[in-house]
Amino acid sequence: MLPLTKIQKARLGLELATKRQEHADLKESINLVINSHCTDKMLVQRMKKRKLAVKDKIIEIEKIILPEIIA
């Protein structure tokens, strides 16, 4: 893999921060929906699926920014 430029690192860092915030927001939203009186199971399921997709993207970005070092 080619080394990243400073601009690419900055863009990935910003995207990573955005995805982490989105993940935290989804987690909080899921908890609010679950604890509400009218729980919509389909809504919770969709939110959890989205949260998982965001987590996968976070992992993908982290692997690009911090590639594994084989010692």
mmCIF file of the N, C-alpha and C atoms, coordinates in Angstrom:
data_MODEL
# 
_entry.id   MODEL 
# 
loop_
_atom_site.group_PDB 
_atom_site.id 
_atom_site.type_symbol 
_atom_site.label_atom_id 
_atom_site.label_alt_id 
_atom_site.label_comp_id 
_atom_site.label_asym_id 
_atom_site.label_entity_id 
_atom_site.label_seq_id 
_atom_site.pdbx_PDB_ins_code 
_atom_site.Cartn_x 
_atom_site.Cartn_y 
_atom_site.Cartn_z 
_atom_site.occupancy 
_atom_site.B_iso_or_equiv 
_atom_site.pdbx_formal_charge 
_atom_site.auth_seq_id 
_atom_site.auth_comp_id 
_atom_site.auth_asym_id 
_atom_site.auth_atom_id 
_atom_site.pdbx_PDB_model_num 
ATOM 1   N N  . MET A 1 1  ? 0.838   -1.182 0.000  1.00 0.00 ? 1  MET A N  1 
ATOM 2   C CA . MET A 1 1  ? 0.000   0.000  0.000  1.00 0.00 ? 1  MET A CA 1 
ATOM 3   C C  . MET A 1 1  ? 0.880   1.240  0.000  1.00 0.00 ? 1  MET A C  1 
ATOM 4   N N  . LEU A 1 2  ? 0.525   2.202  -0.807 1.00 0.00 ? 2  LEU A N  1 
ATOM 5   C CA . LEU A 1 2  ? 1.300   3.435  -0.904 1.00 0.00 ? 2  LEU A CA 1 
ATOM 6   C C  . LEU A 1 2  ? 1.096   4.287  0.340  1.00 0.00 ? 2  LEU A C  1 
ATOM 7   N N  . PRO A 1 3  ? 2.142   5.035  0.736  1.00 0.00 ? 3  PRO A N  1 
ATOM 8   C CA . PRO A 1 3  ? 1.987   5.925  1.892  1.00 0.00 ? 3  PRO A CA 1 
ATOM 9   C C  . PRO A 1 3  ? 0.955   7.021  1.605  1.00 0.00 ? 3  PRO A C  1 
ATOM 10  N N  . LEU A 1 4  ? 0.288   7.429  2.640  1.00 0.00 ? 4  LEU A N  1 
ATOM 11  C CA . LEU A 1 4  ? -0.744  8.463  2.509  1.00 0.00 ? 4  LEU A CA 1 
ATOM 12  C C  . LEU A 1 4  ? -0.113  9.850  2.570  1.00 0.00 ? 4  LEU A C  1 
ATOM 13  N N  . THR A 1 5  ? -0.677  10.759 1.808  1.00 0.00 ? 5  THR A N  1 
ATOM 14  C CA . THR A 1 5  ? -0.245  12.156 1.893  1.00 0.00 ? 5  THR A CA 1 
ATOM 15  C C  . THR A 1 5  ? -0.870  12.781 3.139  1.00 0.00 ? 5  THR A C  1 
ATOM 16  N N  . LYS A 1 6  ? -0.381  13.948 3.505  1.00 0.00 ? 6  LYS A N  1 
ATOM 17  C CA . LYS A 1 6  ? -0.933  14.642 4.673  1.00 0.00 ? 6  LYS A CA 1 
ATOM 18  C C  . LYS A 1 6  ? -2.411  14.973 4.461  1.00 0.00 ? 6  LYS A C  1 
ATOM 19  N N  . ILE A 1 7  ? -2.765  15.336 3.245  1.00 0.00 ? 7  ILE A N  1 
ATOM 20  C CA . ILE A 1 7  ? -4.163  15.666 2.949  1.00 0.00 ? 7  ILE A CA 1 
ATOM 21  C C  . ILE A 1 7  ? -5.040  14.425 3.072  1.00 0.00 ? 7  ILE A C  1 
ATOM 22  N N  . GLN A 1 8  ? -4.558  13.301 2.561  1.00 0.00 ? 8  GLN A N  1 
ATOM 23  C CA . GLN A 1 8  ? -5.331  12.055 2.656  1.00 0.00 ? 8  GLN A CA 1 
ATOM 24  C C  . GLN A 1 8  ? -5.502  11.646 4.111  1.00 0.00 ? 8  GLN A C  1 
ATOM 25  N N  . LYS A 1 9  ? -4.420  11.769 4.908  1.00 0.00 ? 9  LYS A N  1 
ATOM 26  C CA . LYS A 1 9  ? -4.508  11.430 6.330  1.00 0.00 ? 9  LYS A CA 1 
ATOM 27  C C  . LYS A 1 9  ? -5.511  12.332 7.041  1.00 0.00 ? 9  LYS A C  1 
ATOM 28  N N  . ALA A 1 10 ? -5.483  13.617 6.693  1.00 0.00 ? 10 ALA A N  1 
ATOM 29  C CA . ALA A 1 10 ? -6.407  14.568 7.318  1.00 0.00 ? 10 ALA A CA 1 
ATOM 30  C C  . ALA A 1 10 ? -7.852  14.229 6.960  1.00 0.00 ? 10 ALA A C  1 
ATOM 31  N N  . ARG A 1 11 ? -8.096  13.915 5.689  1.00 0.00 ? 11 ARG A N  1 
ATOM 32  C CA . ARG A 1 11 ? -9.455  13.566 5.262  1.00 0.00 ? 11 ARG A CA 1 
ATOM 33  C C  . ARG A 1 11 ? -9.938  12.293 5.948  1.00 0.00 ? 11 ARG A C  1 
ATOM 34  N N  . LEU A 1 12 ? -9.058  11.292 6.022  1.00 0.00 ? 12 LEU A N  1 
ATOM 35  C CA . LEU A 1 12 ? -9.436  10.046 6.685  1.00 0.00 ? 12 LEU A CA 1 
ATOM 36  C C  . LEU A 1 12 ? -9.653  10.272 8.184  1.00 0.00 ? 12 LEU A C  1 
ATOM 37  N N  . GLY A 1 13 ? -8.825  11.113 8.782  1.00 0.00 ? 13 GLY A N  1 
ATOM 38  C CA . GLY A 1 13 ? -9.001  11.428 10.201 1.00 0.00 ? 13 GLY A CA 1 
ATOM 39  C C  . GLY A 1 13 ? -10.334 12.105 10.462 1.00 0.00 ? 13 GLY A C  1 
ATOM 40  N N  . LEU A 1 14 ? -10.712 13.017 9.584  1.00 0.00 ? 14 LEU A N  1 
ATOM 41  C CA . LEU A 1 14 ? -12.006 13.697 9.718  1.00 0.00 ? 14 LEU A CA 1 
ATOM 42  C C  . LEU A 1 14 ? -13.156 12.712 9.518  1.00 0.00 ? 14 LEU A C  1 
ATOM 43  N N  . GLU A 1 15 ? -13.037 11.851 8.516  1.00 0.00 ? 15 GLU A N  1 
ATOM 44  C CA . GLU A 1 15 ? -14.082 10.846 8.278  1.00 0.00 ? 15 GLU A CA 1 
ATOM 45  C C  . GLU A 1 15 ? -14.186 9.896  9.464  1.00 0.00 ? 15 GLU A C  1 
ATOM 46  N N  . LEU A 1 16 ? -13.037 9.518  10.029 1.00 0.00 ? 16 LEU A N  1 
ATOM 47  C CA . LEU A 1 16 ? -13.031 8.623  11.188 1.00 0.00 ? 16 LEU A CA 1 
ATOM 48  C C  . LEU A 1 16 ? -13.735 9.268  12.372 1.00 0.00 ? 16 LEU A C  1 
ATOM 49  N N  . ALA A 1 17 ? -13.429 10.521 12.633 1.00 0.00 ? 17 ALA A N  1 
ATOM 50  C CA . ALA A 1 17 ? -14.081 11.231 13.739 1.00 0.00 ? 17 ALA A CA 1 
ATOM 51  C C  . ALA A 1 17 ? -15.583 11.332 13.508 1.00 0.00 ? 17 ALA A C  1 
ATOM 52  N N  . THR A 1 18 ? -15.973 11.597 12.277 1.00 0.00 ? 18 THR A N  1 
ATOM 53  C CA . THR A 1 18 ? -17.391 11.698 11.936 1.00 0.00 ? 18 THR A CA 1 
ATOM 54  C C  . THR A 1 18 ? -18.101 10.364 12.144 1.00 0.00 ? 18 THR A C  1 
ATOM 55  N N  . LYS A 1 19 ? -17.471 9.283  11.700 1.00 0.00 ? 19 LYS A N  1 
ATOM 56  C CA . LYS A 1 19 ? -18.076 7.952  11.852 1.00 0.00 ? 19 LYS A CA 1 
ATOM 57  C C  . LYS A 1 19 ? -18.159 7.550  13.321 1.00 0.00 ? 19 LYS A C  1 
ATOM 58  N N  . ARG A 1 20 ? -17.147 7.893  14.100 1.00 0.00 ? 20 ARG A N  1 
ATOM 59  C CA . ARG A 1 20 ? -17.189 7.581  15.537 1.00 0.00 ? 20 ARG A CA 1 
ATOM 60  C C  . ARG A 1 20 ? -18.332 8.319  16.216 1.00 0.00 ? 20 ARG A C  1 
ATOM 61  N N  . GLN A 1 21 ? -18.539 9.579  15.832 1.00 0.00 ? 21 GLN A N  1 
ATOM 62  C CA . GLN A 1 21 ? -19.641 10.345 16.402 1.00 0.00 ? 21 GLN A CA 1 
ATOM 63  C C  . GLN A 1 21 ? -20.983 9.770  15.970 1.00 0.00 ? 21 GLN A C  1 
ATOM 64  N N  . GLU A 1 22 ? -21.082 9.390  14.698 1.00 0.00 ? 22 GLU A N  1 
ATOM 65  C CA . GLU A 1 22 ? -22.313 8.776  14.198 1.00 0.00 ? 22 GLU A CA 1 
ATOM 66  C C  . GLU A 1 22 ? -22.611 7.479  14.948 1.00 0.00 ? 22 GLU A C  1 
ATOM 67  N N  . HIS A 1 23 ? -21.575 6.689  15.212 1.00 0.00 ? 23 HIS A N  1 
ATOM 68  C CA . HIS A 1 23 ? -21.732 5.431  15.940 1.00 0.00 ? 23 HIS A CA 1 
ATOM 69  C C  . HIS A 1 23 ? -22.247 5.696  17.357 1.00 0.00 ? 23 HIS A C  1 
ATOM 70  N N  . ALA A 1 24 ? -21.648 6.687  18.015 1.00 0.00 ? 24 ALA A N  1 
ATOM 71  C CA . ALA A 1 24 ? -22.082 7.036  19.375 1.00 0.00 ? 24 ALA A CA 1 
ATOM 72  C C  . ALA A 1 24 ? -23.522 7.554  19.376 1.00 0.00 ? 24 ALA A C  1 
ATOM 73  N N  . ASP A 1 25 ? -23.862 8.361  18.378 1.00 0.00 ? 25 ASP A N  1 
ATOM 74  C CA . ASP A 1 25 ? -25.228 8.882  18.274 1.00 0.00 ? 25 ASP A CA 1 
ATOM 75  C C  . ASP A 1 25 ? -26.236 7.757  18.060 1.00 0.00 ? 25 ASP A C  1 
ATOM 76  N N  . LEU A 1 26 ? -25.879 6.806  17.197 1.00 0.00 ? 26 LEU A N  1 
ATOM 77  C CA . LEU A 1 26 ? -26.774 5.668  16.954 1.00 0.00 ? 26 LEU A CA 1 
ATOM 78  C C  . LEU A 1 26 ? -26.948 4.833  18.216 1.00 0.00 ? 26 LEU A C  1 
ATOM 79  N N  . LYS A 1 27 ? -25.869 4.637  18.944 1.00 0.00 ? 27 LYS A N  1 
ATOM 80  C CA . LYS A 1 27 ? -25.944 3.866  20.194 1.00 0.00 ? 27 LYS A CA 1 
ATOM 81  C C  . LYS A 1 27 ? -26.913 4.532  21.166 1.00 0.00 ? 27 LYS A C  1 
ATOM 82  N N  . GLU A 1 28 ? -26.779 5.844  21.308 1.00 0.00 ? 28 GLU A N  1 
ATOM 83  C CA . GLU A 1 28 ? -27.665 6.593  22.212 1.00 0.00 ? 28 GLU A CA 1 
ATOM 84  C C  . GLU A 1 28 ? -29.113 6.550  21.721 1.00 0.00 ? 28 GLU A C  1 
ATOM 85  N N  . SER A 1 29 ? -29.307 6.700  20.423 1.00 0.00 ? 29 SER A N  1 
ATOM 86  C CA . SER A 1 29 ? -30.656 6.667  19.854 1.00 0.00 ? 29 SER A CA 1 
ATOM 87  C C  . SER A 1 29 ? -31.311 5.305  20.048 1.00 0.00 ? 29 SER A C  1 
ATOM 88  N N  . ILE A 1 30 ? -30.539 4.260  19.845 1.00 0.00 ? 30 ILE A N  1 
ATOM 89  C CA . ILE A 1 30 ? -31.065 2.903  20.041 1.00 0.00 ? 30 ILE A CA 1 
ATOM 90  C C  . ILE A 1 30 ? -31.510 2.722  21.481 1.00 0.00 ? 30 ILE A C  1 
ATOM 91  N N  . ASN A 1 31 ? -30.684 3.172  22.415 1.00 0.00 ? 31 ASN A N  1 
ATOM 92  C CA . ASN A 1 31 ? -31.046 3.054  23.830 1.00 0.00 ? 31 ASN A CA 1 
ATOM 93  C C  . ASN A 1 31 ? -32.317 3.844  24.151 1.00 0.00 ? 31 ASN A C  1 
ATOM 94  N N  . LEU A 1 32 ? -32.457 5.026  23.564 1.00 0.00 ? 32 LEU A N  1 
ATOM 95  C CA . LEU A 1 32 ? -33.661 5.826  23.801 1.00 0.00 ? 32 LEU A CA 1 
ATOM 96  C C  . LEU A 1 32 ? -34.911 5.142  23.257 1.00 0.00 ? 32 LEU A C  1 
ATOM 97  N N  . VAL A 1 33 ? -34.802 4.577  22.062 1.00 0.00 ? 33 VAL A N  1 
ATOM 98  C CA . VAL A 1 33 ? -35.956 3.895  21.466 1.00 0.00 ? 33 VAL A CA 1 
ATOM 99  C C  . VAL A 1 33 ? -36.315 2.654  22.276 1.00 0.00 ? 33 VAL A C  1 
ATOM 100 N N  . ILE A 1 34 ? -35.313 1.906  22.689 1.00 0.00 ? 34 ILE A N  1 
ATOM 101 C CA . ILE A 1 34 ? -35.574 0.687  23.466 1.00 0.00 ? 34 ILE A CA 1 
ATOM 102 C C  . ILE A 1 34 ? -36.246 1.028  24.798 1.00 0.00 ? 34 ILE A C  1 
ATOM 103 N N  . ASN A 1 35 ? -35.798 2.115  25.421 1.00 0.00 ? 35 ASN A N  1 
ATOM 104 C CA . ASN A 1 35 ? -36.348 2.499  26.727 1.00 0.00 ? 35 ASN A CA 1 
ATOM 105 C C  . ASN A 1 35 ? -37.644 3.292  26.644 1.00 0.00 ? 35 ASN A C  1 
ATOM 106 N N  . SER A 1 36 ? -38.094 3.615  25.435 1.00 0.00 ? 36 SER A N  1 
ATOM 107 C CA . SER A 1 36 ? -39.352 4.343  25.292 1.00 0.00 ? 36 SER A CA 1 
ATOM 108 C C  . SER A 1 36 ? -40.529 3.381  25.471 1.00 0.00 ? 36 SER A C  1 
ATOM 109 N N  . HIS A 1 37 ? -41.697 3.945  25.642 1.00 0.00 ? 37 HIS A N  1 
ATOM 110 C CA . HIS A 1 37 ? -42.878 3.118  25.884 1.00 0.00 ? 37 HIS A CA 1 
ATOM 111 C C  . HIS A 1 37 ? -43.387 2.423  24.630 1.00 0.00 ? 37 HIS A C  1 
ATOM 112 N N  . CYS A 1 38 ? -43.136 2.994  23.483 1.00 0.00 ? 38 CYS A N  1 
ATOM 113 C CA . CYS A 1 38 ? -43.623 2.386  22.239 1.00 0.00 ? 38 CYS A CA 1 
ATOM 114 C C  . CYS A 1 38 ? -42.427 1.940  21.383 1.00 0.00 ? 38 CYS A C  1 
ATOM 115 N N  . THR A 1 39 ? -41.878 0.803  21.722 1.00 0.00 ? 39 THR A N  1 
ATOM 116 C CA . THR A 1 39 ? -40.707 0.287  21.034 1.00 0.00 ? 39 THR A CA 1 
ATOM 117 C C  . THR A 1 39 ? -41.092 -0.269 19.666 1.00 0.00 ? 39 THR A C  1 
ATOM 118 N N  . ASP A 1 40 ? -40.467 0.260  18.640 1.00 0.00 ? 40 ASP A N  1 
ATOM 119 C CA . ASP A 1 40 ? -40.656 -0.210 17.273 1.00 0.00 ? 40 ASP A CA 1 
ATOM 120 C C  . ASP A 1 40 ? -39.491 -1.151 16.959 1.00 0.00 ? 40 ASP A C  1 
ATOM 121 N N  . LYS A 1 41 ? -39.758 -2.442 16.969 1.00 0.00 ? 41 LYS A N  1 
ATOM 122 C CA . LYS A 1 41 ? -38.697 -3.431 16.791 1.00 0.00 ? 41 LYS A CA 1 
ATOM 123 C C  . LYS A 1 41 ? -38.008 -3.315 15.434 1.00 0.00 ? 41 LYS A C  1 
ATOM 124 N N  . MET A 1 42 ? -38.759 -2.976 14.402 1.00 0.00 ? 42 MET A N  1 
ATOM 125 C CA . MET A 1 42 ? -38.164 -2.824 13.076 1.00 0.00 ? 42 MET A CA 1 
ATOM 126 C C  . MET A 1 42 ? -37.221 -1.620 13.044 1.00 0.00 ? 42 MET A C  1 
ATOM 127 N N  . LEU A 1 43 ? -37.608 -0.535 13.705 1.00 0.00 ? 43 LEU A N  1 
ATOM 128 C CA . LEU A 1 43 ? -36.758 0.648  13.777 1.00 0.00 ? 43 LEU A CA 1 
ATOM 129 C C  . LEU A 1 43 ? -35.453 0.319  14.499 1.00 0.00 ? 43 LEU A C  1 
ATOM 130 N N  . VAL A 1 44 ? -35.560 -0.367 15.618 1.00 0.00 ? 44 VAL A N  1 
ATOM 131 C CA . VAL A 1 44 ? -34.375 -0.753 16.381 1.00 0.00 ? 44 VAL A CA 1 
ATOM 132 C C  . VAL A 1 44 ? -33.475 -1.650 15.530 1.00 0.00 ? 44 VAL A C  1 
ATOM 133 N N  . GLN A 1 45 ? -34.071 -2.592 14.822 1.00 0.00 ? 45 GLN A N  1 
ATOM 134 C CA . GLN A 1 45 ? -33.298 -3.500 13.977 1.00 0.00 ? 45 GLN A CA 1 
ATOM 135 C C  . GLN A 1 45 ? -32.554 -2.728 12.886 1.00 0.00 ? 45 GLN A C  1 
ATOM 136 N N  . ARG A 1 46 ? -33.225 -1.772 12.246 1.00 0.00 ? 46 ARG A N  1 
ATOM 137 C CA . ARG A 1 46 ? -32.579 -0.962 11.201 1.00 0.00 ? 46 ARG A CA 1 
ATOM 138 C C  . ARG A 1 46 ? -31.456 -0.106 11.781 1.00 0.00 ? 46 ARG A C  1 
ATOM 139 N N  . MET A 1 47 ? -31.689 0.451  12.950 1.00 0.00 ? 47 MET A N  1 
ATOM 140 C CA . MET A 1 47 ? -30.674 1.277  13.589 1.00 0.00 ? 47 MET A CA 1 
ATOM 141 C C  . MET A 1 47 ? -29.450 0.451  13.979 1.00 0.00 ? 47 MET A C  1 
ATOM 142 N N  . LYS A 1 48 ? -29.677 -0.747 14.478 1.00 0.00 ? 48 LYS A N  1 
ATOM 143 C CA . LYS A 1 48 ? -28.563 -1.619 14.845 1.00 0.00 ? 48 LYS A CA 1 
ATOM 144 C C  . LYS A 1 48 ? -27.767 -2.045 13.611 1.00 0.00 ? 48 LYS A C  1 
ATOM 145 N N  . LYS A 1 49 ? -28.473 -2.286 12.522 1.00 0.00 ? 49 LYS A N  1 
ATOM 146 C CA . LYS A 1 49 ? -27.801 -2.651 11.274 1.00 0.00 ? 49 LYS A CA 1 
ATOM 147 C C  . LYS A 1 49 ? -26.942 -1.494 10.787 1.00 0.00 ? 49 LYS A C  1 
ATOM 148 N N  . ARG A 1 50 ? -27.479 -0.279 10.853 1.00 0.00 ? 50 ARG A N  1 
ATOM 149 C CA . ARG A 1 50 ? -26.721 0.908  10.455 1.00 0.00 ? 50 ARG A CA 1 
ATOM 150 C C  . ARG A 1 50 ? -25.514 1.104  11.364 1.00 0.00 ? 50 ARG A C  1 
ATOM 151 N N  . LYS A 1 51 ? -25.704 0.888  12.659 1.00 0.00 ? 51 LYS A N  1 
ATOM 152 C CA . LYS A 1 51 ? -24.612 1.030  13.632 1.00 0.00 ? 51 LYS A CA 1 
ATOM 153 C C  . LYS A 1 51 ? -23.486 0.050  13.307 1.00 0.00 ? 51 LYS A C  1 
ATOM 154 N N  . LEU A 1 52 ? -23.838 -1.164 12.952 1.00 0.00 ? 52 LEU A N  1 
ATOM 155 C CA . LEU A 1 52 ? -22.842 -2.171 12.590 1.00 0.00 ? 52 LEU A CA 1 
ATOM 156 C C  . LEU A 1 52 ? -22.095 -1.772 11.319 1.00 0.00 ? 52 LEU A C  1 
ATOM 157 N N  . ALA A 1 53 ? -22.813 -1.234 10.344 1.00 0.00 ? 53 ALA A N  1 
ATOM 158 C CA . ALA A 1 53 ? -22.178 -0.782 9.104  1.00 0.00 ? 53 ALA A CA 1 
ATOM 159 C C  . ALA A 1 53 ? -21.202 0.364  9.383  1.00 0.00 ? 53 ALA A C  1 
ATOM 160 N N  . VAL A 1 54 ? -21.584 1.261  10.275 1.00 0.00 ? 54 VAL A N  1 
ATOM 161 C CA . VAL A 1 54 ? -20.698 2.370  10.645 1.00 0.00 ? 54 VAL A CA 1 
ATOM 162 C C  . VAL A 1 54 ? -19.458 1.831  11.356 1.00 0.00 ? 54 VAL A C  1 
ATOM 163 N N  . LYS A 1 55 ? -19.638 0.864  12.234 1.00 0.00 ? 55 LYS A N  1 
ATOM 164 C CA . LYS A 1 55 ? -18.504 0.260  12.939 1.00 0.00 ? 55 LYS A CA 1 
ATOM 165 C C  . LYS A 1 55 ? -17.552 -0.410 11.955 1.00 0.00 ? 55 LYS A C  1 
ATOM 166 N N  . ASP A 1 56 ? -18.090 -1.095 10.956 1.00 0.00 ? 56 ASP A N  1 
ATOM 167 C CA . ASP A 1 56 ? -17.250 -1.717 9.928  1.00 0.00 ? 56 ASP A CA 1 
ATOM 168 C C  . ASP A 1 56 ? -16.441 -0.667 9.183  1.00 0.00 ? 56 ASP A C  1 
ATOM 169 N N  . LYS A 1 57 ? -17.053 0.479  8.888  1.00 0.00 ? 57 LYS A N  1 
ATOM 170 C CA . LYS A 1 57 ? -16.359 1.561  8.197  1.00 0.00 ? 57 LYS A CA 1 
ATOM 171 C C  . LYS A 1 57 ? -15.264 2.147  9.083  1.00 0.00 ? 57 LYS A C  1 
ATOM 172 N N  . ILE A 1 58 ? -15.527 2.259  10.376 1.00 0.00 ? 58 ILE A N  1 
ATOM 173 C CA . ILE A 1 58 ? -14.520 2.743  11.328 1.00 0.00 ? 58 ILE A CA 1 
ATOM 174 C C  . ILE A 1 58 ? -13.300 1.834  11.305 1.00 0.00 ? 58 ILE A C  1 
ATOM 175 N N  . ILE A 1 59 ? -13.538 0.541  11.355 1.00 0.00 ? 59 ILE A N  1 
ATOM 176 C CA . ILE A 1 59 ? -12.445 -0.431 11.337 1.00 0.00 ? 59 ILE A CA 1 
ATOM 177 C C  . ILE A 1 59 ? -11.661 -0.335 10.031 1.00 0.00 ? 59 ILE A C  1 
ATOM 178 N N  . GLU A 1 60 ? -12.370 -0.181 8.935  1.00 0.00 ? 60 GLU A N  1 
ATOM 179 C CA . GLU A 1 60 ? -11.733 -0.050 7.620  1.00 0.00 ? 60 GLU A CA 1 
ATOM 180 C C  . GLU A 1 60 ? -10.814 1.179  7.572  1.00 0.00 ? 60 GLU A C  1 
ATOM 181 N N  . ILE A 1 61 ? -11.296 2.300  8.058  1.00 0.00 ? 61 ILE A N  1 
ATOM 182 C CA . ILE A 1 61 ? -10.500 3.527  8.058  1.00 0.00 ? 61 ILE A CA 1 
ATOM 183 C C  . ILE A 1 61 ? -9.296  3.385  8.992  1.00 0.00 ? 61 ILE A C  1 
ATOM 184 N N  . GLU A 1 62 ? -9.507  2.789  10.164 1.00 0.00 ? 62 GLU A N  1 
ATOM 185 C CA . GLU A 1 62 ? -8.410  2.601  11.110 1.00 0.00 ? 62 GLU A CA 1 
ATOM 186 C C  . GLU A 1 62 ? -7.305  1.733  10.504 1.00 0.00 ? 62 GLU A C  1 
ATOM 187 N N  . LYS A 1 63 ? -7.682  0.723  9.738  1.00 0.00 ? 63 LYS A N  1 
ATOM 188 C CA . LYS A 1 63 ? -6.684  -0.137 9.105  1.00 0.00 ? 63 LYS A CA 1 
ATOM 189 C C  . LYS A 1 63 ? -5.881  0.624  8.056  1.00 0.00 ? 63 LYS A C  1 
ATOM 190 N N  . ILE A 1 64 ? -6.508  1.587  7.403  1.00 0.00 ? 64 ILE A N  1 
ATOM 191 C CA . ILE A 1 64 ? -5.791  2.391  6.408  1.00 0.00 ? 64 ILE A CA 1 
ATOM 192 C C  . ILE A 1 64 ? -4.835  3.353  7.102  1.00 0.00 ? 64 ILE A C  1 
ATOM 193 N N  . ILE A 1 65 ? -5.325  4.002  8.162  1.00 0.00 ? 65 ILE A N  1 
ATOM 194 C CA . ILE A 1 65 ? -4.512  4.996  8.854  1.00 0.00 ? 65 ILE A CA 1 
ATOM 195 C C  . ILE A 1 65 ? -3.392  4.332  9.651  1.00 0.00 ? 65 ILE A C  1 
ATOM 196 N N  . LEU A 1 66 ? -3.728  3.270  10.344 1.00 0.00 ? 66 LEU A N  1 
ATOM 197 C CA . LEU A 1 66 ? -2.757  2.564  11.184 1.00 0.00 ? 66 LEU A CA 1 
ATOM 198 C C  . LEU A 1 66 ? -2.625  1.120  10.726 1.00 0.00 ? 66 LEU A C  1 
ATOM 199 N N  . PRO A 1 67 ? -1.896  0.873  9.649  1.00 0.00 ? 67 PRO A N  1 
ATOM 200 C CA . PRO A 1 67 ? -1.775  -0.502 9.162  1.00 0.00 ? 67 PRO A CA 1 
ATOM 201 C C  . PRO A 1 67 ? -1.064  -1.387 10.200 1.00 0.00 ? 67 PRO A C  1 
ATOM 202 N N  . GLU A 1 68 ? -1.412  -2.661 10.165 1.00 0.00 ? 68 GLU A N  1 
ATOM 203 C CA . GLU A 1 68 ? -0.801  -3.599 11.096 1.00 0.00 ? 68 GLU A CA 1 
ATOM 204 C C  . GLU A 1 68 ? 0.687   -3.709 10.828 1.00 0.00 ? 68 GLU A C  1 
ATOM 205 N N  . ILE A 1 69 ? 1.454   -3.695 11.901 1.00 0.00 ? 69 ILE A N  1 
ATOM 206 C CA . ILE A 1 69 ? 2.900   -3.855 11.789 1.00 0.00 ? 69 ILE A CA 1 
ATOM 207 C C  . ILE A 1 69 ? 3.226   -5.269 12.237 1.00 0.00 ? 69 ILE A C  1 
ATOM 208 N N  . ILE A 1 70 ? 3.787   -6.026 11.326 1.00 0.00 ? 70 ILE A N  1 
ATOM 209 C CA . ILE A 1 70 ? 4.155   -7.403 11.657 1.00 0.00 ? 70 ILE A CA 1 
ATOM 210 C C  . ILE A 1 70 ? 5.549   -7.382 12.259 1.00 0.00 ? 70 ILE A C  1 
ATOM 211 N N  . ALA A 1 71 ? 5.621   -7.833 13.502 1.00 0.00 ? 71 ALA A N  1 
ATOM 212 C CA . ALA A 1 71 ? 6.911   -7.801 14.199 1.00 0.00 ? 71 ALA A CA 1 
ATOM 213 C C  . ALA A 1 71 ? 7.619   -9.127 14.091 1.00 0.00 ? 71 ALA A C  1 
# 
